[in-house]
Amino acid sequence: MEIKLLRSPIAWTEVSAMAKAQFGDMIKAAVDVERGIMALGGELHADEEAALLEDGSSQENIWGINIYPDKPAAERLEFDSMINVRPSHNNHSRGVEDPSLRARIEGFIERMIRP
């Protein structure tokens, strides 16, 4: 599937269709929290990260998530990606350990993916 760089909001129905076409119930995403841009549709988070880097993002601002568009709102996001392992930035797991950063990513997704 082609990686899409999103700079403006998209509908949940479109994200759901993309998920069904790729992994069934989930789609991978990489979010640049500084630039307010997201990549969707890579087979790996690293593919999306590469697309964002090529577009001008800085690696330290990119975080990988999984989106389950058809789940209830509280269960739609999963913070689990190898690109999130960054001991030099005090993130030692595949998750996003900083609660304020997680909240920032959640807020970004709420603004970018609309009903």
NUTORZA-321021 format. One record per residue: residue in three letters; z, x, y of N, C-alpha, C in turn. Coordinates in steps of 0.1 Angstrom, whole numbers, plus 5000, padded with zeros to 4 digits. Each point is the difference from the previous one (the first is absolute). Example, Ala and Ser with C-alpha at 12.3 -4.5 7.8 and 13.67 -1.06 7.14 Angstrom:
# residues 2
ALA507851324943500049915012500050095012;SER499349965011500050095011500849925011;
***
This chain:
# residues 115
MET500050084988500049925012500050095012;GLU499349955010499950085013501449995007;ILE500450115006501250005008499749945014;LYS500849915004499949945013501150055010;LEU499650045011500950045011500249885009;LEU501349955001500249885008500850045012;ARG499449965011500650025014500349875006;SER499649894994500349865005500549924988;PRO500649895003500649914989498949954990;ILE500549984988499249954989500849884994;ALA499349914993500749884994500550044986;TRP501149944996500650024987499049964989;THR499249905003498949964990499050114997;GLU499750085011499150114998500650114992;VAL501350035003500750104993500249964985;SER500249874998500249954986498650024992;ALA498949975007498750014993499750154997;MET500450095009499850144998500950054988;ALA501249954999500950034989499549964987;LYS499549875000499449954987498850084996;ALA499250055009498850074997500450144995;GLN501250055003500350144996501050014989;PHE501349965003501050024990500549864995;GLY499549895004500449874996501049945009;ASP501250055000501149935009500550095011;MET499550125001500550105009498950085006;ILE500250055013499150095006500850115006;LYS499550125000500750125006499650005015;ALA501050055007499750025015500750135005;ALA499450065010500750115007500049965015;VAL501250015005500349965014500350125009;ASP499350015011500350105010500949935010;VAL501350035000501049935008499850045015;GLU499550115003499850045014498849945007;ARG498950004993498749955005499849854998;GLY500849944992499949854997498649974993;ILE499850074990498849994992500350004985;MET499249934992500349994986498850024992;ALA500150074988498850014991500449924988;LEU499049924995500149924988498950024991;GLY500250004987499049994990499750134992;GLY500850105002499950124992500549994986;GLU499450084991500650004987501350064999;LEU500250105009501350075002500450005014;HIS501350005003500450015014499550135006;ALA499850104993499450135005498649985005;ASP499349914994498649975005500149945014;GLU500949905002500249945013500650095010;GLU500950094996500650105008498850095006;ALA499150044991498950095004499149935010;ALA499849874998499149925010500750005013;LEU501349985001500850005012500050145007;LEU500250104992499950145005498750035006;GLU498949964993498750025006499749925013;ASP500749895001499949925012500950055012;GLY500850104997500850065011501549984999;SER500549954989501449984998500750134996;SER501350015002500850124996500749964987;GLN500050094991500649974987501549955000;GLU500850055009501449965001500249865004;ASN498949945005500149865005499549904990;ILE499550044989499349924990501049974988;TRP500149874997500949964989499349914990;GLY500250024987499349924990500949884996;ILE499349884998500749884995499049934991;ASN500649914992499249914992500349865006;ILE498949925001500149865005499749904989;TYR500849914997499849894991499849875008;PRO498849975004499849905010500349854995;ASP500149984987500349864996501449984996;LYS500950105002501449994997500749945013;PRO501249954998500749955012500250115010;ALA500149975013500150105010501050114998;ALA501149974995501150104998499650104989;GLU499049964991499750094989498650065001;ARG499349995012498750045001499850155001;LEU500950075006499950155002500850084990;GLU499450104995500750104991499850145006;PHE501050065003500050145006500050104989;ASP498950034994499950084988498750085000;SER500050135004498850075001500350154999;MET499250084993500250145000499850075013;ILE499249945009499950065013501249995009;ASN501049924995501349995008501050114997;VAL499750074989500950114997499950115010;ARG501050025008499950105011501450065003;PRO500450094991501450065002500150065014;SER498950055006500150075013500349895011;HIS499849884997500249895010501249914995;ASN500850064991501249934994499749884993;ASN498849994993499749894992499750064986;HIS500949984991500050074987499549924988;SER499649885003499549914989498749945004;ARG499449924991498749935002500249885009;GLY501249965003500349895009500050055014;VAL500449915009500250045014501549985002;GLU500750115001501550005000500649965013;ASP499450035011500549965013499949855003;PRO501149935001500049865002499249965013;SER500250075010499349975013498550024998;LEU499550104993498650014997499549894991;ARG500749964990499649894992499849885008;ALA501049975009499949885009498850015009;ARG499750125005498850025008498749974993;ILE500050044987498849984992499949854997;GLU501149934997500049864997499549925012;GLY500550045012499649935012498550025003;PHE499550124997498650035002499249914991;ILE500449994987499249914990500149865005;GLU501149955005500149865005499049985011;ARG499850105009499149985011498550024996;MET499850084989498650034996499449904990;ILE500949944992499549904990500549875004;ARG499149915003500449875005499749884990;PRO500749895002499749894991498649945002;
***
